[in-house]
Amino acid sequence: MNVTLFGGAFDPPHLGHQAIAIELVAQQLADEVWFLPVKMHAFEKDLSSEVHRLAMLELLQIPHTRVELAELEQTTTNYTYQTLTALAAKYPEHTFNFVIGSDNLKKFHLWDEYQKLITEFPFFVYPRAGYLLDPLYRNMKVIPKVQPVLVSSTQVRECVAAGKSISDLVHPFVERYIQNNNLYVKRT
C-alpha cells in the first residue's frame, strides 16, 4: 500500500488538513493518508495537550485516513527521518512518502538529516496561501490541481481567543470539541 504521512502539530486540525488528505487519495497519489501528530515539536513550538490534539484529529478522520501514534509514543523530540525509517521497518509491505505545506520549504534545510530524508522518501508539497513553492528539492512534487490552503491552526486559535466564529475553518465536530473543552480561549 502507498501511504502518505502527514505530520504536524494539528493544534487544532482544520479543514485544510482534511482537504489535502482527500486530494491525495482522490488523485490516487496515496492509498491511505496517515496523520502523524508530533509529541514535542523539533522547532520548540508550544503545543496544546496531546490528549486534546489527538481527540480532535480522531474527529477529522474519513475513509482512507487514520492517525499514526508513532511520534506521540516517543519520549523525546520528534525527527521526521527517524520516524519514517522506523515506520518503513515496521511496515515493510507499505511504501511511504510525506506531505508538507509550502510554508515548510524555506526552512526544510534545517530539518534533522534532511538530505537523507529527501533522498529516501518522496515528498508531496501542497500550496499554502502566502508561501512560495520554493525551493523545491529533488524528490519533491507539488500536488497538482489543488487550491492553496487558506486556513492555519494559528488563525483558528486566534479566532477562538478573539471570540470569532471558526465554523468555516474547522469541521463542526472539532469546533464543538474546542468549545466543550474551552481550548484556545484567552485566560484573564
C-alpha positions as CSV (number, residue, x, y, z in Angstrom):
1,M,0.0,0.0,0.0
2,N,1.2,3.5,-0.8
3,V,0.9,5.6,2.4
4,T,1.4,9.3,2.7
5,L,2.3,10.5,6.1
6,F,1.0,13.9,7.1
7,G,2.9,15.2,10.1
8,G,2.2,18.2,12.2
9,A,1.1,19.7,15.4
10,F,-2.6,19.7,14.4
11,D,-3.2,22.3,17.1
12,P,-6.1,22.2,16.1
13,P,-6.6,20.2,12.9
14,H,-8.6,22.2,10.4
15,L,-10.4,21.9,7.1
16,G,-7.2,22.4,5.1
17,H,-5.7,19.3,6.6
18,Q,-8.7,17.3,5.7
19,A,-8.8,18.7,2.2
20,I,-5.2,17.8,1.5
21,A,-5.9,14.2,2.6
22,I,-8.9,14.0,0.4
23,E,-7.0,15.3,-2.6
24,L,-4.1,12.9,-2.1
25,V,-6.5,9.9,-2.2
26,A,-8.7,11.3,-4.9
27,Q,-5.7,11.9,-7.2
28,Q,-4.5,8.4,-6.4
29,L,-1.2,9.7,-5.1
30,A,-1.9,7.7,-1.9
31,D,-3.9,4.7,-1.0
32,E,-4.1,6.0,2.6
33,V,-3.1,9.1,4.5
34,W,-1.8,8.7,8.0
35,F,-1.9,11.8,10.2
36,L,1.2,11.9,12.3
37,P,0.8,14.2,15.3
38,V,4.1,15.3,17.0
39,K,4.6,14.9,20.7
40,M,7.3,17.6,21.0
41,H,7.9,19.9,18.1
42,A,11.5,19.9,16.8
43,F,11.5,23.7,16.5
44,E,10.3,24.2,20.1
45,K,6.7,25.2,19.2
46,D,4.4,25.4,22.2
47,L,1.7,22.8,21.8
48,S,-1.6,22.1,23.5
49,S,-2.1,18.8,25.3
50,E,-1.5,15.8,23.1
51,V,-4.8,14.4,24.5
52,H,-6.8,17.2,23.0
53,R,-4.9,17.3,19.7
54,L,-5.3,13.5,19.3
55,A,-9.0,13.7,20.2
56,M,-9.6,16.5,17.6
57,L,-7.6,14.6,15.0
58,E,-9.7,11.5,15.5
59,L,-12.8,13.5,14.9
60,L,-11.4,14.6,11.5
61,Q,-10.9,11.0,10.1
62,I,-12.6,10.0,6.9
63,P,-12.3,6.9,4.7
64,H,-8.6,6.1,3.7
65,T,-7.2,8.1,6.6
66,R,-6.0,7.2,10.1
67,V,-4.0,8.5,12.9
68,E,-0.5,7.1,13.4
69,L,0.8,7.3,17.0
70,A,4.5,6.7,16.4
71,E,5.6,10.2,17.4
72,L,3.2,10.5,20.3
73,E,4.7,7.3,21.7
74,Q,8.2,8.8,21.7
75,T,9.6,10.4,24.8
76,T,11.9,12.8,23.0
77,T,11.7,15.4,20.3
78,N,10.4,14.1,17.0
79,Y,12.5,14.0,14.0
80,T,10.9,13.0,10.7
81,Y,13.7,11.0,9.3
82,Q,13.9,8.7,12.3
83,T,10.1,8.3,12.3
84,L,9.9,7.5,8.6
85,T,12.7,5.0,8.9
86,A,11.1,3.3,11.9
87,L,7.7,3.1,10.1
88,A,9.3,1.7,6.9
89,A,10.9,-1.0,9.0
90,K,7.7,-1.7,11.0
91,Y,5.5,-1.9,7.9
92,P,7.8,-3.3,5.1
93,E,4.7,-4.1,3.0
94,H,4.0,-0.3,2.6
95,T,5.7,2.4,0.6
96,F,5.9,5.7,2.5
97,N,6.1,9.3,1.4
98,F,5.5,12.5,3.2
99,V,3.4,15.6,2.6
100,I,4.3,19.1,3.7
101,G,2.9,22.6,3.1
102,S,4.9,25.1,1.1
103,D,5.3,27.1,4.4
104,N,7.9,24.4,5.3
105,L,10.1,24.8,2.2
106,K,12.1,27.8,3.3
107,K,13.3,26.0,6.4
108,F,13.4,22.5,5.1
109,H,17.2,22.5,5.1
110,L,17.0,22.9,8.9
111,W,15.2,19.5,9.3
112,D,17.3,16.9,11.0
113,E,19.0,14.7,8.4
114,Y,17.0,16.4,5.6
115,Q,19.3,15.2,2.9
116,K,18.8,11.5,3.8
117,L,15.1,12.2,4.3
118,I,14.6,13.7,0.8
119,T,16.8,11.0,-0.8
120,E,15.0,8.0,0.8
121,F,11.4,9.3,0.8
122,P,9.4,11.1,-1.8
123,F,7.6,14.3,-0.7
124,F,4.4,15.9,-1.8
125,V,4.0,19.7,-1.3
126,Y,0.7,21.5,-1.1
127,P,0.5,25.2,-1.6
128,R,-0.2,27.4,1.4
129,A,-1.5,30.9,0.8
130,G,1.3,33.4,1.2
131,Y,4.1,30.9,0.7
132,L,6.0,30.3,-2.5
133,L,6.6,26.8,-3.8
134,D,10.3,27.4,-3.5
135,P,12.8,25.9,-3.0
136,L,11.6,22.6,-4.3
137,Y,14.2,19.9,-3.5
138,R,14.8,16.8,-5.6
139,N,12.2,14.1,-4.8
140,M,9.6,16.8,-4.1
141,K,6.4,17.1,-6.2
142,V,3.7,19.7,-5.9
143,I,0.3,18.2,-5.6
144,P,-1.4,19.1,-8.9
145,K,-4.6,20.9,-9.3
146,V,-5.2,21.9,-5.7
147,Q,-6.2,25.3,-4.4
148,P,-3.8,26.9,-1.8
149,V,-4.8,26.1,1.8
150,L,-6.0,29.4,3.2
151,V,-6.6,28.4,6.8
152,S,-3.9,27.8,9.5
153,S,-4.1,26.4,13.0
154,T,-2.7,29.7,14.3
155,Q,-5.6,31.5,12.6
156,V,-8.1,29.1,14.3
157,R,-6.5,29.7,17.7
158,E,-6.5,33.5,17.2
159,C,-10.2,33.5,16.2
160,V,-11.2,31.5,19.2
161,A,-9.2,33.8,21.5
162,A,-10.9,36.8,19.9
163,G,-14.4,35.3,20.3
164,K,-14.8,34.9,16.5
165,S,-16.5,32.1,14.7
166,I,-14.4,29.2,13.4
167,S,-17.2,27.4,11.7
168,D,-15.7,27.9,8.2
169,L,-12.2,26.9,9.4
170,V,-12.7,23.5,11.2
171,H,-15.0,20.5,11.0
172,P,-18.2,21.0,13.1
173,F,-17.1,18.1,15.4
174,V,-13.7,19.8,16.0
175,E,-15.5,23.2,16.6
176,R,-17.7,21.5,19.2
177,Y,-14.7,19.8,20.9
178,I,-12.9,23.2,21.1
179,Q,-16.0,24.8,22.7
180,N,-16.7,21.9,25.1
181,N,-13.1,21.9,26.3
182,N,-12.5,25.7,26.4
183,L,-9.5,25.4,24.2
184,Y,-7.6,28.4,22.9
185,V,-9.7,31.0,24.9
186,K,-8.0,34.0,26.4
187,R,-7.1,33.4,30.0
188,T,-7.6,36.5,32.2
